[in-house]
Amino acid sequence: MLLHTWTHESQYGRAQSREIKQPVREKEASGVLVFMLCKVCIDGLEGMWDPSRSKRLARSQDFIKKLHPRDDGTPSDVTEQVSNSGHPSTDAPDLDSLGPNEIVYGHHKAIDSYITSMEEGCTFCNYLATMYDCEDTGNSVIEVLGYYSVFTFILLKSGESVEEPLVTLYRDKFRGDFMFVPVGDPKYDRMLNFNLGPSNHDSTTWSLIDTWMTRCLESHSLCRKPDVSEPYMPTRLLQLGSSQIGRTFRLVNGSECPPESRYVALSYCWGVKPLSGMLRLLQSTVQNLSQWQPVDDLPKTFRDAMDVAQHFGVDYIWIDRLCVYQDSAEDWQKEASCMQKLRRLSLSFDQEPAVQRSWVVQERLLAPRTLHFGREQVFWECVEAGCCETHPQVVDCFDMSDFYDEKGKEEGQELERHQFLWKPLLALSYRRHFDDPCTQLIHDWYGIAEYYVSRELTRAGDKLVAISGLANDMKNRLRELKPGPHRYLAGFWEDNLITAIGWNVLNPAERAIDYRAPSWSWACLDGHVNLLDAVQDGHDDILMLVASLIAADTEYVGSEDTGQVKSGILTLRGPCSTVQIGQKAFGTIITERVVQGFRSPEEQNHDSRPQWSEMSVIFDTWDDIRDEAFVLWIYASRFASGKWYIRGLALKWEKEDKYQRLGLVGGYFANKDDALAWIDMFPTKQISIF
């Protein structure tokens, strides 16, 4: 059996001190990738059909319901199948009589055993290794089973008769899915390749890269022509050449390059070396850089990027450190505002650990084609394909069906482009499909922003600047589809602002020390946030807005309204109350607290009220947690179960009618009438949030 793997991340908690030795699976000299499973994994997976070999702990359906009690908007009323001692209760089912797909299996008993397997290189255990940058807070649902990690097994239908095994590993608050496929099946053998070249620069790898590039240039209609109205060249580029001393480069003005010149753009990680020792474009170095310099004097990453450029017959390369003045804030802001055009006309080249950088999200999305040179293999991204050396045809999760008009395809017509503005990313290939193109754009924006905000940022002030190119792209496309201002407000779009500001953190975030965005914007925080839940609610016909937008104003540092923010204020009108806050809520977000009671601003306690359940506050940061908060209720939406969920902004008073955000408040009601009756108890106020 062979593994396909992907991860669902739900990170929360602060960075912990435990240091994990993370093995890197390099290619062997033979070019074959080697994967290894620890004894715990082998015994568990092979013993799923043998109760004496693989420990059966509980029914999987009970475990999942306990793990996600709110998936359908209802509180959990599942009868405990396992007692606090970890042993089956008296009313537990006979687990030995159940099929493998109905069981939760034991994995590692303790964290030390799990870490040992990780350090020894177990593929299965190591897939969640990237989650060790946050605190291991434990998971009571797993711990009560007497294990540190557990796994489940199901058979997924693929076509009419094929069933594909899916194993899901659970550890702490994280899970990773592993798809198993049969060895020797032509369907999968055609899609999988484990005979890789011994390095990223050998002839086998380059042959595959050439295949991807040729296929893209010759047959990908969506990739062929950049969506720009006029030619563009960056202000400065590095020209590549050669001389008696070997390969050379020099800094040139983009306006002096021949028409139709092509260039490669490099995405990379600056590293931690002192800036004083780096070769950079400064007022004092520009004259020297304008003369031919030996390529061998450059860092290896730069030399590798130049190899890529010359392999494809490209004479120019753009590297921010050498093409943007590093001692001029004015030049930096000017060049940052041009990223939309610069990236859209380039072949982008990424190298680990660059993909963890926030800037790279924009760079990957805007570039029509991107090559990632990873530690183990090379990856390719373009509008119509996402590939890697082990999946040379297409990565399984990269489904292009939503890109085309299905009816036209059936009738043999030329494929038409769907409303997607940006190409899918290998790490973010899933996206919901909406028939309305504006709705599609809005949803895609917040999905990208949710992914972007979890990436690393070297300069804290770049939070909004690093996606300004995407914001300009988005604004232009919205105006093409529907004439109007479509104002961009510190990471949000005015089109759906009331619902979009109902976001929440997924782990305790940290507020930026220096001002970069208003408190109502996700851009003021560093951490993982949940933006899509609020936006998805807003696109259904089952939405009830209870607040209205009176005014929205933002002031920017420069002339670009998608760049760095100087100030921002929202004026809203809606029902308001004060909530009393109690103990930590049952759930995975450790800054979530239970709402114990509430009153209107006129100090009137409400003892007679519609029935509500599971109301809680998710505070944005540790410092925001308190035992009372002011709330502006903004909207309610219906779940599939018929219950209604209402959201409000938890706020703190600053002066007059001005407030700052603390977090998000939410609670469930049995039906819409109860939610309306509850909202009607509170007076309506007009307040400003900054």
C-alpha positions, 0 to 999 in steps of 0.5 A: 500500500502507498500513502497520500497524506494531507493535514487539517491544522487547528493550532492553538496555544503558545510556542512550547520549549520542547525541541523535536529533532525532525528527520528529513527524508532525502533522496537516496543515491538511487533516486528512490524516496524511502518511507518508514513506519514505526512498530506501533504504526505497523502493528496498529494498521496491520492489526485492524482486523485482529482485535487481539493485535490492535487495541480497540477503544471506542466506536468511531461515531461516538468519538467524532461526536465528542470531539466535534460537539458543534458540527451540526450546531447542537450541543453533544448529548452522546452517552459516554462509551468510555469511563474516566478510567479509560475502560469501557462502561457497562453500556458500551457496545461489544467492540470486537463485533464491529467492523474496522471502519466503526472503531477508534484504535489505540496508537501511542500510549504516551507523548515520549513514545510518539516523539521517539517514533518521530525522531526515528523517521516514522512517516505516519507519526511525522506528518503532524510534526509541524504542529509542534510549534505550539503548546501541547495542551492535551485533548480530554476526549483522547486522554480518557481513552488512555492514549496520547494518539489514536486513529480511525479507518473508513472506506471512501467510495471512488467511482461505482465500485472502488473503495479507497481506505482513509486512515485519520490520525488524531493527536492533541488538537490536530489530525492528519488524513492518510489515503492508502492506494493499492500497489500494482493498480494501473490507475494509481501507478500512472499517477505515482512515481517514486523513482526520483532523481538523486537531487533537484538539479539532475537530468531526471528532475530537469526533464520533468520540469521541462515536461511541465513547462512545455505542457503548460505553454502549449496546451494550457489556455488559462495559463498562456496569456497574462491578464494585463492590459499593457506590457510591464517590466519591473523598475530594475532587473538583474541581467545575466551574462557570461565572460572569461571569469564565468557567469556574471550579472549586473543591475539594469533598468527595466525600461532599457530591456528589449521589448518582450523580454522575459524574467524570473522572480525569486521568492526566498527566505532572508534568513537570520544573518546580520544585514550589514554582511549582506549584498544589498541594493543601497544608495552606496552600492548601486554603482558597483551593482551596475557593473558586471559581477561574478555570479559565484559571489552570490548566495547559493539560493540566488545562484540556483535561481539564475540556473533556473532562468538560464535553463529556460533561456531567460536573461533577466531575474528579479530579486527584491534584495538586489532590485529594490533600494533597501535604504529607501522607504519611498522606493520600497512602498513604490515597488510594493504597490507594483507587485500585482503586475510584477508577479503576474508576468513572471515565472516564480521560483520558490525555495524552502523555507520561503513557503512559510513567508507571508509575502510568498502567498501573494507571489505564488498566487499572482505568478502564472507559473511557480516552481518550488524547490523543496528538500525532497522534491520539486513542485509545480503550480500553474493555473491548470495543474499542480504537480510534484515529482511523486505526482508528475501528472497532477496532485490528487487534491488538485481538482480542475473540474470547477475551472470549466463549464461542464456543459460546454465540455460535454458538448465538445466546446472550448473550455471556458474559464470559471470565475476563479481569479487566482490559481489554486495552491498545492497547500490550499487547493480546496475552494467552495464553488459559487455560481455568482462570480462576485460571491466566488471572489469574496469567498476566495479572498477570505480563504486566502487571507485565512491562510496568509495570516498564519504565515511568518512575517519578517517585518510586522508592518507589512501585514497588509502591504504583503497582500496589496497586490492581491487586493488590487487584483481583486478590486479591479475584477470586482469592478469589472463584474459589478460597477461600484466602489467596492471599497477595501477596508484594512483586509475586508471588502465593504460588500459584505463587511457586517458578516465578515467582521464576525471572525474569530481566532483559533489560538490566542493571537498577539496584538501588534506592538506598533499600530498597523490596523484597527482592532476590528481587522484580523490584520492587527493580530499575529496568529491563526484566525477563522474568517471563512465561517463568517463569510460562508454564513453571509452567502446563504439565504438563511441570514438575518442581519441585526446590525447596520453599517453607518460609516467606514473610514480608513486612512492610509500611510501612502496613496495606495488604499490597499497598503499600510493603514494609519487609522480605521474606524467603523460606525455601526448601529445594532442591539447592544448588551453586556455579558458576564463571563465565567469559566473556560468553555468546553472546546479546542480554543483555549481563550474561549469562555462561557457566557454566564449572564447578560444585561442591557446597557441600562443595567436591567438584568434579563431573567425571563428570556428565550432559551439559548445554549452554549453561548461563549466568548472567544477572546482574541488574545490572552490580555483581552480575557475579562469577566465582563464585556460590552457586545454589539450583536451583528447577525444570526444564521441558520444551521442545517439542524434548524438551530440559529447561531447569533454572533456579536462583537465583544468590545471594551469601552475607550471613550464616549461611544468609541470601543475596541474589539476584544473577541467574538461572542456566539450562541445557539437558539432553537429557532429563528423566532427565539433568536429574534425575541432575544435580540429584541430585548436589547436597545439599539445603539450607534457606536464606533469601533477603532 
